[in-house]
């Protein structure tokens, strides 16, 4: 049975779990996902569990040193509806100038970029495995329940990053159908990890609630009236 993204082509330039997971979700929705592999992008494929992340995809092995490699890649990028690029825990597979060239030639292409940390931040140039992002975002502290930080064996931040990327791509494709123009979708693993901890961060031990009622935290949980009386206001 055809999926909602049948007829859409996604070129996957990823060599880490967040990007591969996002590509898998898009393939599950019917998109034709073409994973580009070079001699530098075989690390993920060597992992035993990588089989599930490559579900439903096609693969193109490209020798970067071949004379026709740039031409083949350029033709592939120009034919895409979505360029999915991840630099969360892997080096850049394709030169930024080549991607930009394809975007300029076809303004309707959606470019999804996954990073470890938000672009423009002090750590934006750094890669980040799930454990590093979990430590930086405070997730390990939360899992320690007051004791030493604990690492969760399930890579939640990586999966959340891939999920948000796929969500953003679908929204951008819907917009492109209406406007004829694609957009850039950017997701960072750090922000995805913070999103997962939303309620925990709001309730982080800090200021005691008015009257001492309820758990300690930086926001009241006793309704709007108490919030207004206590001066809590989020704008």
Buried (B, 14 or more C-beta within 10 A) or exposed (E): EEBEBEEBBBBBBBBBBBBBBBBBBBBBBBBBBBBBBBEEBEEBBEEEEEEEBBEBBEEBEBEEEEEEEBEBBBEBBBEBBBBBBBBBBBEEBBEEEEBEBBBEEBEBBBBBBBBBBBEEBEBBEEBBBBBBBBBBBBBBBBBEEEEEEBEBEEBBBBBBBBBBBBBBBBEBBEBBEEEEEBBEBBBBBBBBBBBBBEEBBEBBEEEEBBEEEBEEBEBBBBEEEBBEEBEBEEE
